[in-house]
Amino acid sequence: MNEQQARKELIEVCRQAYGRGYICATEGNFSVRLGPDLVLSTPSGVCKGRIDVDDLILTDLTGCPVDSAKGTAQGKRRPSTELGMHMMSYKARPDVNAVVHAHPTVAVSFTVAGLKLSQCILPEVVCALGSIPIAPYATPSTQDVADGIRELVKDHDALVLDHHGALTLGVDIWDAFYKLETLEHHAQILLVAHILGGVKELSAQQIQKLLEIRKIYGFTRPLKIESEANCGGVGSKSEADA
């Protein structure tokens, strides 16, 4: 994708996320990888519901700003203080070209309540995301946040940061955004299930069948189903090992 198209799509996703209530005020940060050492991202201190294409900035994979060939107002903006999570993800996953960090209310509330999200309850979530781990608490805007996700992003496209937010990875910005939607929808259904009296997880046999038909829906990357998810006793195996 060229830079101009990437700017348009990144802005649209920002506004969608703000409109859906996944972020508020100046929260959240979004990025797209344009090349081996070039990332387009949202800047620090800008409301994503009012952001414009000229607000976006270009950096290298260390997070240092680079000159834009499009002559935007890049010099007036600073990179997000949480861009380290994005760079960690890109370095760990050559297949990832976009990263979304937002603060979806229900998903984050589960971490505040000390409840797990890795429960296999929806076929769509099992196929698209596998299990959803929770990264340990780290002070926002510090290197500790990036360090805390280092191992998790190798095997997961969606995770939640304890008391903080969510991180989703995709082959493009829409893929990453859709995974954010899926994550929050999963959390909302889990919440309602708890209110109604409890959660009934899919069985090991049901999970195995879902893993076998994932390719029908276009999912080809192996998943990791963590043992902590219970999932009817599927255990800690990747799809390739199952």
C-alpha positions as CSV (number, residue, x, y, z in Angstrom):
1,M,0.0,0.0,0.0
2,N,1.3,3.5,-0.9
3,E,1.6,6.2,1.8
4,Q,-1.4,8.2,0.6
5,Q,-3.8,5.3,0.7
6,A,-2.4,4.2,4.1
7,R,-3.0,7.6,5.5
8,K,-6.7,7.6,4.4
9,E,-7.4,4.1,5.8
10,L,-5.6,4.8,9.0
11,I,-7.7,7.9,9.6
12,E,-10.9,6.0,8.9
13,V,-10.0,3.3,11.4
14,C,-9.1,5.9,14.0
15,R,-12.5,7.6,13.6
16,Q,-14.3,4.2,13.6
17,A,-12.6,3.2,16.9
18,Y,-13.4,6.6,18.5
19,G,-17.0,6.3,17.3
20,R,-17.4,2.8,18.7
21,G,-16.1,3.9,22.1
22,Y,-13.0,1.9,22.0
23,I,-11.0,5.0,22.9
24,C,-11.8,8.4,24.3
25,A,-10.2,11.9,24.5
26,T,-6.6,11.5,23.1
27,E,-6.3,7.8,24.0
28,G,-5.0,5.0,21.8
29,N,-2.4,4.7,19.0
30,F,-2.5,3.1,15.6
31,S,0.1,2.3,13.0
32,V,0.8,0.8,9.6
33,R,4.1,-0.6,8.3
34,L,4.9,0.9,4.9
35,G,8.2,-0.8,4.3
36,P,11.0,-2.7,6.0
37,D,12.0,0.3,8.1
38,L,9.1,2.7,7.7
39,V,6.0,3.1,9.9
40,L,3.1,5.5,9.6
41,S,1.4,6.2,13.0
42,T,-0.8,8.4,15.0
43,P,0.9,11.1,17.0
44,S,0.8,11.8,20.7
45,G,-1.9,14.0,22.2
46,V,-4.4,14.0,19.3
47,C,-8.0,13.0,19.5
48,K,-8.5,10.1,17.1
49,G,-12.1,11.2,16.4
50,R,-10.8,14.5,15.0
51,I,-7.5,13.4,13.5
52,D,-6.6,14.4,9.9
53,V,-4.2,12.8,7.4
54,D,-1.7,15.5,7.9
55,D,-1.5,14.7,11.6
56,L,0.0,11.3,11.0
57,I,3.8,10.9,11.2
58,L,6.5,8.7,9.7
59,T,9.1,6.9,11.8
60,D,11.7,4.2,11.4
61,L,11.5,1.0,13.4
62,T,13.2,2.6,16.4
63,G,10.4,5.2,16.6
64,C,12.6,8.1,15.3
65,P,10.7,10.5,13.0
66,V,11.8,10.6,9.4
67,D,11.0,13.2,6.7
68,S,7.8,12.8,4.8
69,A,7.8,12.9,1.0
70,K,4.3,14.2,1.1
71,G,5.1,17.5,2.8
72,T,2.7,17.1,5.8
73,A,2.8,18.9,9.1
74,Q,4.8,16.1,10.6
75,G,7.3,18.4,12.3
76,K,4.5,19.7,14.5
77,R,3.7,16.3,16.0
78,R,5.5,13.9,18.4
79,P,5.4,10.1,18.1
80,S,3.2,8.3,20.6
81,T,4.9,7.4,23.8
82,E,3.5,3.9,23.4
83,L,4.9,3.3,19.9
84,G,7.4,0.8,21.4
85,M,4.6,-1.8,21.5
86,H,4.1,-1.4,17.8
87,M,7.8,-1.6,17.0
88,M,8.1,-4.7,19.2
89,S,5.3,-6.3,17.3
90,Y,6.7,-5.5,13.9
91,K,10.1,-6.9,14.8
92,A,8.7,-10.1,16.2
93,R,6.2,-10.7,13.4
94,P,7.2,-10.1,9.7
95,D,3.6,-11.0,8.7
96,V,2.2,-8.1,10.7
97,N,1.7,-4.8,8.8
98,A,-0.6,-2.9,11.2
99,V,-1.1,-2.6,15.0
100,V,-4.0,-1.1,16.9
101,H,-3.8,-0.2,20.6
102,A,-7.1,0.9,22.2
103,H,-9.0,0.8,25.5
104,P,-12.1,-1.2,24.9
105,T,-14.3,-0.9,28.0
106,V,-15.5,-4.4,28.7
107,A,-12.2,-6.2,27.8
108,V,-10.2,-4.0,30.1
109,S,-12.8,-4.3,32.8
110,F,-12.1,-8.1,32.9
111,T,-8.5,-7.4,33.8
112,V,-9.5,-4.9,36.5
113,A,-11.8,-7.5,38.0
114,G,-9.1,-10.1,37.8
115,L,-11.0,-12.3,35.4
116,K,-9.6,-14.1,32.4
117,L,-10.7,-13.6,28.8
118,S,-9.1,-16.9,27.4
119,Q,-12.3,-18.9,27.5
120,C,-13.4,-20.7,24.3
121,I,-17.1,-19.8,24.0
122,L,-17.6,-18.4,20.4
123,P,-16.6,-20.4,17.3
124,E,-15.8,-17.1,15.5
125,V,-13.4,-16.0,18.2
126,V,-11.7,-19.4,18.4
127,C,-11.2,-19.4,14.6
128,A,-10.0,-15.8,14.4
129,L,-8.1,-15.2,17.6
130,G,-7.5,-18.5,19.5
131,S,-7.0,-17.7,23.1
132,I,-6.7,-14.1,24.4
133,P,-3.8,-13.7,26.9
134,I,-3.5,-10.9,29.4
135,A,-0.1,-9.2,29.5
136,P,1.2,-8.4,33.0
137,Y,0.7,-4.8,34.3
138,A,3.3,-2.3,33.3
139,T,3.4,1.5,33.7
140,P,2.0,3.0,30.4
141,S,4.5,4.8,28.1
142,T,7.5,2.9,29.5
143,Q,9.7,0.2,28.0
144,D,8.1,-2.2,30.4
145,V,4.9,-2.3,28.3
146,A,6.8,-3.4,25.2
147,D,8.8,-5.9,27.2
148,G,5.7,-7.4,28.7
149,I,4.2,-8.3,25.2
150,R,7.5,-9.5,23.7
151,E,6.7,-13.2,23.9
152,L,2.9,-12.9,23.6
153,V,2.8,-11.2,20.2
154,K,4.8,-14.1,18.7
155,D,1.8,-16.4,19.0
156,H,-1.2,-14.1,19.4
157,D,-2.9,-11.5,17.2
158,A,-5.0,-10.1,20.1
159,L,-4.1,-9.6,23.8
160,V,-5.2,-7.4,26.7
161,L,-2.8,-5.3,28.8
162,D,-3.7,-5.6,32.5
163,H,-5.5,-2.5,33.7
164,H,-4.6,-0.7,30.5
165,G,-6.0,-1.7,27.1
166,A,-5.8,-4.0,24.2
167,L,-3.4,-4.7,21.4
168,T,-4.4,-6.3,18.1
169,L,-2.2,-7.2,15.1
170,G,-3.1,-7.6,11.4
171,V,-2.0,-8.0,7.9
172,D,-3.4,-4.5,7.3
173,I,-5.1,-1.8,9.4
174,W,-8.6,-3.1,8.8
175,D,-7.6,-6.6,9.8
176,A,-6.2,-5.3,13.1
177,F,-9.3,-3.2,13.7
178,Y,-11.7,-6.1,13.1
179,K,-9.7,-8.2,15.6
180,L,-10.2,-5.4,18.1
181,E,-14.0,-5.5,17.4
182,T,-14.0,-9.3,17.8
183,L,-12.1,-9.1,21.1
184,E,-14.5,-6.5,22.6
185,H,-17.5,-8.5,21.3
186,H,-16.1,-11.6,23.0
187,A,-15.7,-9.7,26.3
188,Q,-19.2,-8.3,26.1
189,I,-20.7,-11.8,25.6
190,L,-18.6,-13.2,28.5
191,L,-19.9,-10.4,30.7
192,V,-23.5,-11.1,29.9
193,A,-22.9,-14.9,30.5
194,H,-21.5,-14.1,33.9
195,I,-24.5,-12.0,34.7
196,L,-26.8,-14.8,33.6
197,G,-25.2,-17.3,35.9
198,G,-22.0,-18.7,34.4
199,V,-19.9,-19.5,31.3
200,K,-20.3,-22.8,29.4
201,E,-17.2,-23.3,27.3
202,L,-16.9,-25.3,24.1
203,S,-15.7,-28.9,24.4
204,A,-12.3,-30.2,23.3
205,Q,-14.0,-32.0,20.4
206,Q,-15.8,-28.8,19.3
207,I,-12.6,-26.8,19.5
208,Q,-10.7,-29.4,17.4
209,K,-13.3,-29.3,14.7
210,L,-13.1,-25.5,14.5
211,L,-9.3,-25.7,14.2
212,E,-9.7,-28.1,11.3
213,I,-12.1,-25.9,9.3
214,R,-10.4,-22.5,9.9
215,K,-9.1,-22.4,6.3
216,I,-12.6,-22.3,5.0
217,Y,-12.9,-18.9,6.5
218,G,-9.6,-17.7,5.2
219,F,-7.6,-18.2,8.4
220,T,-4.3,-19.8,7.6
221,R,-1.9,-18.8,10.4
222,P,-1.5,-21.4,13.1
223,L,-3.2,-20.6,16.4
224,K,-2.1,-21.2,19.9
225,I,-4.8,-22.4,22.4
226,E,-3.4,-21.9,25.9
227,S,-3.9,-24.4,28.6
228,E,-5.2,-21.6,30.9
229,A,-8.2,-21.3,28.6
230,N,-9.4,-24.7,29.7
231,C,-11.2,-25.1,26.3
232,G,-12.4,-28.6,27.2
233,G,-8.9,-29.8,27.8
234,V,-7.4,-29.0,24.4
235,G,-4.2,-27.9,26.2
236,S,-1.3,-25.8,25.2
237,K,-0.9,-26.7,21.6
238,S,-0.7,-24.8,18.4
239,E,-3.0,-25.7,15.5
240,A,-0.1,-27.3,13.7
241,D,0.6,-29.5,16.7
242,A,-3.0,-30.5,17.4
